[in-house]
Structure formats: structure tokens, C-alpha cells
């Protein structure tokens, strides 16, 4: 099965990436994207801006936390069912004045 990552990701041979190394941060951060570095035509490394990497790690941490995922699912269900609380009610409950 071919993933979106494999079909939509630019592939750059390691030899070419070595020659472009000092320019890669700017090229990748412009579009906040990753590239696959290849050896003999096969992807062996993923290269991406640090912020993209951090967001992926953060997402994996959230998805790996059963309590947080249950809370997220409850929030989505509440939103879908219209079980909402107004900002004014939240401020009132917390004793916050405008």
C-alpha cells in the first residue's frame, strides 16, 4: 500500500542533498514540508523543519495519552451535540470580569 507520504513527498538523493545542505532549511521552511532523502532510489531519511517535527511529536504524544484522547473525543461529541457553554458563562463561573 502506497501512502500519501510516499506519493506527495519530494525525493532527493543523499549526494544531491549534501551539496544543497546549507540551503535546505530555507527551502523546506518556505512551504513547511518534508523531503525524503534517498540512497539508491529508496527513501532512507526524512528531512523537515524543526517546527514540523515538533508538531508531529506533540501530536503523537497526545494520541498516545488515553485520558487526553478520551477528553478530546468528549469535547468533539459535545460540540457535535450542541452542548456548549458561552464565553460569558465561563467568565461568570470563573469570576472574571470584562
MORAZI-V792866 format. One record per residue. N is the residue number from 1. RES is the residue in one small letter. OMEGA is omega in whole degrees, -180 to 180 (NA if undefined). Layout:
# MORAZI-V792866
N&RES&OMEGA ; N&RES&OMEGA
This chain:
# MORAZI-V792866
1&x&-180 ; 2&x&-179 ; 3&x&175 ; 4&x&179 ; 5&x&-177 ; 6&x&-176 ; 7&x&-176 ; 8&x&-175 ; 9&x&176 ; 10&x&178 ; 11&x&-180 ; 12&x&176 ; 13&x&-179 ; 14&x&-179 ; 15&x&179 ; 16&x&-180 ; 17&x&179 ; 18&x&-179 ; 19&x&-178 ; 20&x&-169 ; 21&x&-177 ; 22&x&179 ; 23&x&-175 ; 24&x&180 ; 25&x&180 ; 26&x&-179 ; 27&x&-178 ; 28&x&-176 ; 29&x&177 ; 30&x&-177 ; 31&x&-178 ; 32&x&-176 ; 33&x&178 ; 34&x&173 ; 35&x&176 ; 36&x&174 ; 37&x&-174 ; 38&x&172 ; 39&x&-177 ; 40&x&176 ; 41&x&-179 ; 42&x&177 ; 43&x&179 ; 44&x&179 ; 45&x&171 ; 46&x&179 ; 47&x&-176 ; 48&x&176 ; 49&x&-177 ; 50&x&-179 ; 51&x&177 ; 52&x&177 ; 53&x&-179 ; 54&x&-179 ; 55&x&177 ; 56&x&179 ; 57&x&179 ; 58&x&179 ; 59&x&179 ; 60&x&178 ; 61&x&179 ; 62&x&-178 ; 63&x&179 ; 64&x&-179 ; 65&x&-176 ; 66&x&-179 ; 67&x&180 ; 68&x&179 ; 69&x&178 ; 70&x&178 ; 71&x&179 ; 72&x&179 ; 73&x&178 ; 74&x&180 ; 75&x&178 ; 76&x&179 ; 77&x&178 ; 78&x&179 ; 79&x&-179 ; 80&x&-179 ; 81&x&179 ; 82&x&178 ; 83&x&-175 ; 84&x&176 ; 85&x&-179 ; 86&x&178 ; 87&x&178 ; 88&x&179 ; 89&x&179 ; 90&x&179 ; 91&x&179 ; 92&x&180 ; 93&x&-179 ; 94&x&-180 ; 95&x&-179 ; 96&x&178 ; 97&x&178 ; 98&x&NA
